[in-house]
Amino acid sequence: MSWLSVVVVAVWAMLPAYVPNNAAVLAGGGRPIDGGRTLGGARALGDGKTWRGTAAGTAAGVGLALILDRIGPTVAAVIGVDVPGFPLLAALALAFGAMVGDIAASFIKRRLDRERGAPVPGLDQLDFVVGALALAALFVPTWFADTFTPGVLLVVVLLTPLLHLSTNAIAYGLGLKDEPY
């Protein structure tokens, strides 16, 4: 597989995990998942992690995966790269896993005594990737192994921080986020 093909497959396969956190920002608000509870003197998660945002983010990721699955054969024929399909369980694992990874990062940040929105380089850019890939590997191991080859995983790990920082800067510029990272 050429490097261009590897990059295309990496981005295509991760799109259902890239979208949820952005959708959660747009649809967020409402009841915090932690219900305002504290743990060790700090909020367990904080006001930024809500049930509505988690549900909306997961739904957006699954919806996108279903669209990609439908248009995949046409896209593959046009660009000349075989893109992976998305079984429903893979779509759910990637989307919900991305949300779980982000929630876990929030929990870690609170334990590190970081305020909401405070940067933690590396964690901020890859938390959702780890969650998405972990749930996909757990719930759809054959699909995961076929899709996320070592080269694809390498591209995901290298490209995601750049995409993450770019989209966050755009969201900040549009007034959708309070910080540009």
Secondary structure, DSSP 8 states (H G I E B T S, - for coil): --HHHHHHHHHHHHHHHHHHHHHHHHH--SSBTTTT-EETTEESS-TT-BHHHHHHHHHHHHHHHHHHHHHHHHHHHHHT-------HHHHHHHHHHHHHHHHHHHHHHHHTT--TT---TTHHHHHHHHHHHHHHHHH-HHHHHHHS-HHHHHHHHHHHHHHHHHHHHHHHHTTS-SS--
